[in-house]
């Protein structure tokens, strides 16, 4: 049976609305694919803004305990919820005994929003 870390390592999380589809790697929390759903190329192929590792997203930061971290090396635990037609993807990783680093993506019917934050456990109710 696979461990949670093994499942997160190979996994991706998808959040989308009618215009765009985001595929996010659980390892690193970066965008694997960004598909524009309403557009096609001149060859009638889907239009991807990000695909085949053509973009890199990584944050380097230091915890309050002095530990240096790079998001590309971290395994994020995704949580996808829906409420009132909106989606919220929260990708969190524990960086210390009482500390979390979280990446959030909000998808309303026509807009996407994002934010990153670090805080102590319990400080977030939602992103």
Chimera marker file (.cmm) of the C-alpha trace (Angstrom):
<marker_set name="trace">
<marker id="1" x="0.000" y="0.000" z="0.000" r="1" g="1" b="0" radius="0.5"/>
<marker id="2" x="1.297" y="3.458" z="-0.952" r="1" g="1" b="0" radius="0.5"/>
<marker id="3" x="2.105" y="6.052" z="1.698" r="1" g="1" b="0" radius="0.5"/>
<marker id="4" x="0.589" y="9.551" z="1.607" r="1" g="1" b="0" radius="0.5"/>
<marker id="5" x="3.963" y="10.964" z="0.515" r="1" g="1" b="0" radius="0.5"/>
<marker id="6" x="4.130" y="8.476" z="-2.384" r="1" g="1" b="0" radius="0.5"/>
<marker id="7" x="0.588" y="9.375" z="-3.495" r="1" g="1" b="0" radius="0.5"/>
<marker id="8" x="1.315" y="13.099" z="-3.331" r="1" g="1" b="0" radius="0.5"/>
<marker id="9" x="4.575" y="12.629" z="-5.226" r="1" g="1" b="0" radius="0.5"/>
<marker id="10" x="2.879" y="11.255" z="-8.320" r="1" g="1" b="0" radius="0.5"/>
<marker id="11" x="-0.354" y="13.214" z="-8.012" r="1" g="1" b="0" radius="0.5"/>
<marker id="12" x="-1.793" y="16.314" z="-9.542" r="1" g="1" b="0" radius="0.5"/>
<marker id="13" x="-4.784" y="18.415" z="-8.591" r="1" g="1" b="0" radius="0.5"/>
<marker id="14" x="-7.119" y="20.074" z="-11.115" r="1" g="1" b="0" radius="0.5"/>
<marker id="15" x="-9.160" y="23.245" z="-10.667" r="1" g="1" b="0" radius="0.5"/>
<marker id="16" x="-11.133" y="24.787" z="-13.499" r="1" g="1" b="0" radius="0.5"/>
<marker id="17" x="-13.900" y="27.071" z="-14.626" r="1" g="1" b="0" radius="0.5"/>
<marker id="18" x="-15.499" y="27.459" z="-18.044" r="1" g="1" b="0" radius="0.5"/>
<marker id="19" x="-12.503" y="29.387" z="-19.436" r="1" g="1" b="0" radius="0.5"/>
<marker id="20" x="-9.388" y="27.778" z="-17.971" r="1" g="1" b="0" radius="0.5"/>
<marker id="21" x="-8.185" y="24.468" z="-16.553" r="1" g="1" b="0" radius="0.5"/>
<marker id="22" x="-5.221" y="24.414" z="-14.144" r="1" g="1" b="0" radius="0.5"/>
<marker id="23" x="-3.347" y="21.199" z="-13.424" r="1" g="1" b="0" radius="0.5"/>
<marker id="24" x="-1.133" y="21.605" z="-10.351" r="1" g="1" b="0" radius="0.5"/>
<marker id="25" x="1.655" y="19.268" z="-9.234" r="1" g="1" b="0" radius="0.5"/>
<marker id="26" x="1.339" y="18.107" z="-5.638" r="1" g="1" b="0" radius="0.5"/>
<marker id="27" x="5.128" y="18.045" z="-5.425" r="1" g="1" b="0" radius="0.5"/>
<marker id="28" x="6.223" y="21.661" z="-5.562" r="1" g="1" b="0" radius="0.5"/>
<marker id="29" x="2.749" y="23.152" z="-5.850" r="1" g="1" b="0" radius="0.5"/>
<marker id="30" x="3.603" y="24.467" z="-9.316" r="1" g="1" b="0" radius="0.5"/>
<marker id="31" x="1.498" y="24.597" z="-12.442" r="1" g="1" b="0" radius="0.5"/>
<marker id="32" x="1.902" y="21.565" z="-14.672" r="1" g="1" b="0" radius="0.5"/>
<marker id="33" x="-0.609" y="22.732" z="-17.286" r="1" g="1" b="0" radius="0.5"/>
<marker id="34" x="-2.738" y="25.788" z="-17.971" r="1" g="1" b="0" radius="0.5"/>
<marker id="35" x="-5.303" y="25.164" z="-20.699" r="1" g="1" b="0" radius="0.5"/>
<marker id="36" x="-7.386" y="27.939" z="-22.256" r="1" g="1" b="0" radius="0.5"/>
<marker id="37" x="-10.626" y="26.100" z="-22.902" r="1" g="1" b="0" radius="0.5"/>
<marker id="38" x="-12.246" y="28.609" z="-25.271" r="1" g="1" b="0" radius="0.5"/>
<marker id="39" x="-9.340" y="28.805" z="-27.738" r="1" g="1" b="0" radius="0.5"/>
<marker id="40" x="-7.748" y="26.613" z="-30.412" r="1" g="1" b="0" radius="0.5"/>
<marker id="41" x="-4.553" y="27.031" z="-32.423" r="1" g="1" b="0" radius="0.5"/>
<marker id="42" x="-4.644" y="27.575" z="-36.176" r="1" g="1" b="0" radius="0.5"/>
<marker id="43" x="-4.303" y="23.776" z="-36.425" r="1" g="1" b="0" radius="0.5"/>
<marker id="44" x="-7.395" y="23.317" z="-34.188" r="1" g="1" b="0" radius="0.5"/>
<marker id="45" x="-5.287" y="22.090" z="-31.265" r="1" g="1" b="0" radius="0.5"/>
<marker id="46" x="-5.904" y="23.141" z="-27.627" r="1" g="1" b="0" radius="0.5"/>
<marker id="47" x="-4.092" y="26.274" z="-26.430" r="1" g="1" b="0" radius="0.5"/>
<marker id="48" x="-1.842" y="25.707" z="-23.401" r="1" g="1" b="0" radius="0.5"/>
<marker id="49" x="-0.087" y="28.587" z="-21.671" r="1" g="1" b="0" radius="0.5"/>
<marker id="50" x="1.926" y="26.090" z="-19.626" r="1" g="1" b="0" radius="0.5"/>
<marker id="51" x="2.709" y="22.539" z="-20.709" r="1" g="1" b="0" radius="0.5"/>
<marker id="52" x="5.633" y="20.133" z="-20.977" r="1" g="1" b="0" radius="0.5"/>
<marker id="53" x="7.638" y="21.889" z="-18.226" r="1" g="1" b="0" radius="0.5"/>
<marker id="54" x="7.851" y="25.225" z="-20.084" r="1" g="1" b="0" radius="0.5"/>
<marker id="55" x="7.475" y="27.178" z="-16.805" r="1" g="1" b="0" radius="0.5"/>
<marker id="56" x="9.085" y="26.893" z="-13.380" r="1" g="1" b="0" radius="0.5"/>
<marker id="57" x="7.627" y="28.216" z="-10.147" r="1" g="1" b="0" radius="0.5"/>
<marker id="58" x="9.610" y="27.890" z="-6.935" r="1" g="1" b="0" radius="0.5"/>
<marker id="59" x="9.847" y="29.911" z="-3.749" r="1" g="1" b="0" radius="0.5"/>
<marker id="60" x="12.820" y="29.859" z="-1.406" r="1" g="1" b="0" radius="0.5"/>
<marker id="61" x="12.140" y="30.893" z="2.164" r="1" g="1" b="0" radius="0.5"/>
<marker id="62" x="13.420" y="30.468" z="5.693" r="1" g="1" b="0" radius="0.5"/>
<marker id="63" x="11.251" y="29.218" z="8.551" r="1" g="1" b="0" radius="0.5"/>
<marker id="64" x="11.253" y="30.857" z="11.974" r="1" g="1" b="0" radius="0.5"/>
<marker id="65" x="13.525" y="28.009" z="13.098" r="1" g="1" b="0" radius="0.5"/>
<marker id="66" x="16.057" y="29.009" z="10.403" r="1" g="1" b="0" radius="0.5"/>
<marker id="67" x="15.391" y="26.066" z="8.084" r="1" g="1" b="0" radius="0.5"/>
<marker id="68" x="15.783" y="27.003" z="4.394" r="1" g="1" b="0" radius="0.5"/>
<marker id="69" x="13.089" y="25.527" z="2.159" r="1" g="1" b="0" radius="0.5"/>
<marker id="70" x="12.393" y="25.437" z="-1.570" r="1" g="1" b="0" radius="0.5"/>
<marker id="71" x="8.804" y="24.757" z="-2.611" r="1" g="1" b="0" radius="0.5"/>
<marker id="72" x="9.935" y="22.512" z="-5.490" r="1" g="1" b="0" radius="0.5"/>
<marker id="73" x="11.155" y="19.982" z="-2.923" r="1" g="1" b="0" radius="0.5"/>
<marker id="74" x="7.989" y="19.973" z="-0.793" r="1" g="1" b="0" radius="0.5"/>
<marker id="75" x="4.986" y="17.651" z="-1.045" r="1" g="1" b="0" radius="0.5"/>
<marker id="76" x="1.791" y="19.663" z="-0.780" r="1" g="1" b="0" radius="0.5"/>
<marker id="77" x="-1.455" y="18.177" z="0.496" r="1" g="1" b="0" radius="0.5"/>
<marker id="78" x="-4.320" y="19.419" z="-1.680" r="1" g="1" b="0" radius="0.5"/>
<marker id="79" x="-7.802" y="20.206" z="-0.431" r="1" g="1" b="0" radius="0.5"/>
<marker id="80" x="-10.403" y="21.107" z="-3.064" r="1" g="1" b="0" radius="0.5"/>
<marker id="81" x="-13.746" y="22.437" z="-1.879" r="1" g="1" b="0" radius="0.5"/>
<marker id="82" x="-16.765" y="23.940" z="-3.618" r="1" g="1" b="0" radius="0.5"/>
<marker id="83" x="-19.252" y="26.439" z="-2.255" r="1" g="1" b="0" radius="0.5"/>
<marker id="84" x="-21.842" y="28.597" z="-4.013" r="1" g="1" b="0" radius="0.5"/>
<marker id="85" x="-20.453" y="27.707" z="-7.451" r="1" g="1" b="0" radius="0.5"/>
<marker id="86" x="-16.900" y="28.652" z="-6.464" r="1" g="1" b="0" radius="0.5"/>
<marker id="87" x="-13.941" y="26.355" z="-6.026" r="1" g="1" b="0" radius="0.5"/>
<marker id="88" x="-11.119" y="26.760" z="-3.523" r="1" g="1" b="0" radius="0.5"/>
<marker id="89" x="-7.919" y="24.782" z="-3.817" r="1" g="1" b="0" radius="0.5"/>
<marker id="90" x="-5.685" y="24.935" z="-0.774" r="1" g="1" b="0" radius="0.5"/>
<marker id="91" x="-2.278" y="23.257" z="-1.086" r="1" g="1" b="0" radius="0.5"/>
<marker id="92" x="-0.542" y="23.079" z="2.273" r="1" g="1" b="0" radius="0.5"/>
<marker id="93" x="2.657" y="21.640" z="3.627" r="1" g="1" b="0" radius="0.5"/>
<marker id="94" x="3.783" y="21.447" z="7.226" r="1" g="1" b="0" radius="0.5"/>
<marker id="95" x="7.079" y="23.333" z="7.589" r="1" g="1" b="0" radius="0.5"/>
<marker id="96" x="7.465" y="22.995" z="11.326" r="1" g="1" b="0" radius="0.5"/>
<marker id="97" x="5.740" y="21.552" z="14.340" r="1" g="1" b="0" radius="0.5"/>
<marker id="98" x="3.223" y="24.401" z="14.432" r="1" g="1" b="0" radius="0.5"/>
<marker id="99" x="3.792" y="26.022" z="11.048" r="1" g="1" b="0" radius="0.5"/>
<marker id="100" x="2.223" y="25.663" z="7.611" r="1" g="1" b="0" radius="0.5"/>
<marker id="101" x="2.979" y="27.041" z="4.184" r="1" g="1" b="0" radius="0.5"/>
<marker id="102" x="-0.089" y="27.287" z="1.992" r="1" g="1" b="0" radius="0.5"/>
<marker id="103" x="-0.793" y="28.078" z="-1.659" r="1" g="1" b="0" radius="0.5"/>
<marker id="104" x="-4.405" y="28.929" z="-2.466" r="1" g="1" b="0" radius="0.5"/>
<marker id="105" x="-6.207" y="29.172" z="-5.781" r="1" g="1" b="0" radius="0.5"/>
<marker id="106" x="-9.786" y="30.413" z="-5.998" r="1" g="1" b="0" radius="0.5"/>
<marker id="107" x="-11.927" y="29.769" z="-9.080" r="1" g="1" b="0" radius="0.5"/>
<marker id="108" x="-15.131" y="31.714" z="-9.486" r="1" g="1" b="0" radius="0.5"/>
<marker id="109" x="-17.317" y="31.276" z="-12.529" r="1" g="1" b="0" radius="0.5"/>
<marker id="110" x="-15.090" y="33.476" z="-14.715" r="1" g="1" b="0" radius="0.5"/>
<marker id="111" x="-12.025" y="34.435" z="-12.634" r="1" g="1" b="0" radius="0.5"/>
<marker id="112" x="-9.073" y="32.782" z="-10.941" r="1" g="1" b="0" radius="0.5"/>
<marker id="113" x="-7.259" y="34.206" z="-7.935" r="1" g="1" b="0" radius="0.5"/>
<marker id="114" x="-4.157" y="33.000" z="-6.131" r="1" g="1" b="0" radius="0.5"/>
<marker id="115" x="-2.155" y="33.681" z="-2.997" r="1" g="1" b="0" radius="0.5"/>
<marker id="116" x="0.647" y="32.163" z="-0.937" r="1" g="1" b="0" radius="0.5"/>
<marker id="117" x="0.945" y="32.482" z="2.811" r="1" g="1" b="0" radius="0.5"/>
<marker id="118" x="2.850" y="31.137" z="5.730" r="1" g="1" b="0" radius="0.5"/>
<marker id="119" x="1.429" y="31.025" z="9.218" r="1" g="1" b="0" radius="0.5"/>
<marker id="120" x="1.159" y="29.012" z="12.342" r="1" g="1" b="0" radius="0.5"/>
<marker id="121" x="-1.266" y="26.115" z="12.450" r="1" g="1" b="0" radius="0.5"/>
<marker id="122" x="-4.758" y="27.170" z="13.355" r="1" g="1" b="0" radius="0.5"/>
<marker id="123" x="-4.275" y="30.694" z="12.045" r="1" g="1" b="0" radius="0.5"/>
<marker id="124" x="-6.196" y="29.863" z="8.871" r="1" g="1" b="0" radius="0.5"/>
<marker id="125" x="-9.861" y="29.063" z="8.702" r="1" g="1" b="0" radius="0.5"/>
<marker id="126" x="-9.595" y="28.992" z="4.927" r="1" g="1" b="0" radius="0.5"/>
<marker id="127" x="-7.215" y="30.715" z="2.522" r="1" g="1" b="0" radius="0.5"/>
<link id1="1" id2="2" r="1" g="1" b="0" radius="0.2"/>
<link id1="2" id2="3" r="1" g="1" b="0" radius="0.2"/>
<link id1="3" id2="4" r="1" g="1" b="0" radius="0.2"/>
<link id1="4" id2="5" r="1" g="1" b="0" radius="0.2"/>
<link id1="5" id2="6" r="1" g="1" b="0" radius="0.2"/>
<link id1="6" id2="7" r="1" g="1" b="0" radius="0.2"/>
<link id1="7" id2="8" r="1" g="1" b="0" radius="0.2"/>
<link id1="8" id2="9" r="1" g="1" b="0" radius="0.2"/>
<link id1="9" id2="10" r="1" g="1" b="0" radius="0.2"/>
<link id1="10" id2="11" r="1" g="1" b="0" radius="0.2"/>
<link id1="11" id2="12" r="1" g="1" b="0" radius="0.2"/>
<link id1="12" id2="13" r="1" g="1" b="0" radius="0.2"/>
<link id1="13" id2="14" r="1" g="1" b="0" radius="0.2"/>
<link id1="14" id2="15" r="1" g="1" b="0" radius="0.2"/>
<link id1="15" id2="16" r="1" g="1" b="0" radius="0.2"/>
<link id1="16" id2="17" r="1" g="1" b="0" radius="0.2"/>
<link id1="17" id2="18" r="1" g="1" b="0" radius="0.2"/>
<link id1="18" id2="19" r="1" g="1" b="0" radius="0.2"/>
<link id1="19" id2="20" r="1" g="1" b="0" radius="0.2"/>
<link id1="20" id2="21" r="1" g="1" b="0" radius="0.2"/>
<link id1="21" id2="22" r="1" g="1" b="0" radius="0.2"/>
<link id1="22" id2="23" r="1" g="1" b="0" radius="0.2"/>
<link id1="23" id2="24" r="1" g="1" b="0" radius="0.2"/>
<link id1="24" id2="25" r="1" g="1" b="0" radius="0.2"/>
<link id1="25" id2="26" r="1" g="1" b="0" radius="0.2"/>
<link id1="26" id2="27" r="1" g="1" b="0" radius="0.2"/>
<link id1="27" id2="28" r="1" g="1" b="0" radius="0.2"/>
<link id1="28" id2="29" r="1" g="1" b="0" radius="0.2"/>
<link id1="29" id2="30" r="1" g="1" b="0" radius="0.2"/>
<link id1="30" id2="31" r="1" g="1" b="0" radius="0.2"/>
<link id1="31" id2="32" r="1" g="1" b="0" radius="0.2"/>
<link id1="32" id2="33" r="1" g="1" b="0" radius="0.2"/>
<link id1="33" id2="34" r="1" g="1" b="0" radius="0.2"/>
<link id1="34" id2="35" r="1" g="1" b="0" radius="0.2"/>
<link id1="35" id2="36" r="1" g="1" b="0" radius="0.2"/>
<link id1="36" id2="37" r="1" g="1" b="0" radius="0.2"/>
<link id1="37" id2="38" r="1" g="1" b="0" radius="0.2"/>
<link id1="38" id2="39" r="1" g="1" b="0" radius="0.2"/>
<link id1="39" id2="40" r="1" g="1" b="0" radius="0.2"/>
<link id1="40" id2="41" r="1" g="1" b="0" radius="0.2"/>
<link id1="41" id2="42" r="1" g="1" b="0" radius="0.2"/>
<link id1="42" id2="43" r="1" g="1" b="0" radius="0.2"/>
<link id1="43" id2="44" r="1" g="1" b="0" radius="0.2"/>
<link id1="44" id2="45" r="1" g="1" b="0" radius="0.2"/>
<link id1="45" id2="46" r="1" g="1" b="0" radius="0.2"/>
<link id1="46" id2="47" r="1" g="1" b="0" radius="0.2"/>
<link id1="47" id2="48" r="1" g="1" b="0" radius="0.2"/>
<link id1="48" id2="49" r="1" g="1" b="0" radius="0.2"/>
<link id1="49" id2="50" r="1" g="1" b="0" radius="0.2"/>
<link id1="50" id2="51" r="1" g="1" b="0" radius="0.2"/>
<link id1="51" id2="52" r="1" g="1" b="0" radius="0.2"/>
<link id1="52" id2="53" r="1" g="1" b="0" radius="0.2"/>
<link id1="53" id2="54" r="1" g="1" b="0" radius="0.2"/>
<link id1="54" id2="55" r="1" g="1" b="0" radius="0.2"/>
<link id1="55" id2="56" r="1" g="1" b="0" radius="0.2"/>
<link id1="56" id2="57" r="1" g="1" b="0" radius="0.2"/>
<link id1="57" id2="58" r="1" g="1" b="0" radius="0.2"/>
<link id1="58" id2="59" r="1" g="1" b="0" radius="0.2"/>
<link id1="59" id2="60" r="1" g="1" b="0" radius="0.2"/>
<link id1="60" id2="61" r="1" g="1" b="0" radius="0.2"/>
<link id1="61" id2="62" r="1" g="1" b="0" radius="0.2"/>
<link id1="62" id2="63" r="1" g="1" b="0" radius="0.2"/>
<link id1="63" id2="64" r="1" g="1" b="0" radius="0.2"/>
<link id1="64" id2="65" r="1" g="1" b="0" radius="0.2"/>
<link id1="65" id2="66" r="1" g="1" b="0" radius="0.2"/>
<link id1="66" id2="67" r="1" g="1" b="0" radius="0.2"/>
<link id1="67" id2="68" r="1" g="1" b="0" radius="0.2"/>
<link id1="68" id2="69" r="1" g="1" b="0" radius="0.2"/>
<link id1="69" id2="70" r="1" g="1" b="0" radius="0.2"/>
<link id1="70" id2="71" r="1" g="1" b="0" radius="0.2"/>
<link id1="71" id2="72" r="1" g="1" b="0" radius="0.2"/>
<link id1="72" id2="73" r="1" g="1" b="0" radius="0.2"/>
<link id1="73" id2="74" r="1" g="1" b="0" radius="0.2"/>
<link id1="74" id2="75" r="1" g="1" b="0" radius="0.2"/>
<link id1="75" id2="76" r="1" g="1" b="0" radius="0.2"/>
<link id1="76" id2="77" r="1" g="1" b="0" radius="0.2"/>
<link id1="77" id2="78" r="1" g="1" b="0" radius="0.2"/>
<link id1="78" id2="79" r="1" g="1" b="0" radius="0.2"/>
<link id1="79" id2="80" r="1" g="1" b="0" radius="0.2"/>
<link id1="80" id2="81" r="1" g="1" b="0" radius="0.2"/>
<link id1="81" id2="82" r="1" g="1" b="0" radius="0.2"/>
<link id1="82" id2="83" r="1" g="1" b="0" radius="0.2"/>
<link id1="83" id2="84" r="1" g="1" b="0" radius="0.2"/>
<link id1="84" id2="85" r="1" g="1" b="0" radius="0.2"/>
<link id1="85" id2="86" r="1" g="1" b="0" radius="0.2"/>
<link id1="86" id2="87" r="1" g="1" b="0" radius="0.2"/>
<link id1="87" id2="88" r="1" g="1" b="0" radius="0.2"/>
<link id1="88" id2="89" r="1" g="1" b="0" radius="0.2"/>
<link id1="89" id2="90" r="1" g="1" b="0" radius="0.2"/>
<link id1="90" id2="91" r="1" g="1" b="0" radius="0.2"/>
<link id1="91" id2="92" r="1" g="1" b="0" radius="0.2"/>
<link id1="92" id2="93" r="1" g="1" b="0" radius="0.2"/>
<link id1="93" id2="94" r="1" g="1" b="0" radius="0.2"/>
<link id1="94" id2="95" r="1" g="1" b="0" radius="0.2"/>
<link id1="95" id2="96" r="1" g="1" b="0" radius="0.2"/>
<link id1="96" id2="97" r="1" g="1" b="0" radius="0.2"/>
<link id1="97" id2="98" r="1" g="1" b="0" radius="0.2"/>
<link id1="98" id2="99" r="1" g="1" b="0" radius="0.2"/>
<link id1="99" id2="100" r="1" g="1" b="0" radius="0.2"/>
<link id1="100" id2="101" r="1" g="1" b="0" radius="0.2"/>
<link id1="101" id2="102" r="1" g="1" b="0" radius="0.2"/>
<link id1="102" id2="103" r="1" g="1" b="0" radius="0.2"/>
<link id1="103" id2="104" r="1" g="1" b="0" radius="0.2"/>
<link id1="104" id2="105" r="1" g="1" b="0" radius="0.2"/>
<link id1="105" id2="106" r="1" g="1" b="0" radius="0.2"/>
<link id1="106" id2="107" r="1" g="1" b="0" radius="0.2"/>
<link id1="107" id2="108" r="1" g="1" b="0" radius="0.2"/>
<link id1="108" id2="109" r="1" g="1" b="0" radius="0.2"/>
<link id1="109" id2="110" r="1" g="1" b="0" radius="0.2"/>
<link id1="110" id2="111" r="1" g="1" b="0" radius="0.2"/>
<link id1="111" id2="112" r="1" g="1" b="0" radius="0.2"/>
<link id1="112" id2="113" r="1" g="1" b="0" radius="0.2"/>
<link id1="113" id2="114" r="1" g="1" b="0" radius="0.2"/>
<link id1="114" id2="115" r="1" g="1" b="0" radius="0.2"/>
<link id1="115" id2="116" r="1" g="1" b="0" radius="0.2"/>
<link id1="116" id2="117" r="1" g="1" b="0" radius="0.2"/>
<link id1="117" id2="118" r="1" g="1" b="0" radius="0.2"/>
<link id1="118" id2="119" r="1" g="1" b="0" radius="0.2"/>
<link id1="119" id2="120" r="1" g="1" b="0" radius="0.2"/>
<link id1="120" id2="121" r="1" g="1" b="0" radius="0.2"/>
<link id1="121" id2="122" r="1" g="1" b="0" radius="0.2"/>
<link id1="122" id2="123" r="1" g="1" b="0" radius="0.2"/>
<link id1="123" id2="124" r="1" g="1" b="0" radius="0.2"/>
<link id1="124" id2="125" r="1" g="1" b="0" radius="0.2"/>
<link id1="125" id2="126" r="1" g="1" b="0" radius="0.2"/>
<link id1="126" id2="127" r="1" g="1" b="0" radius="0.2"/>
</marker_set>
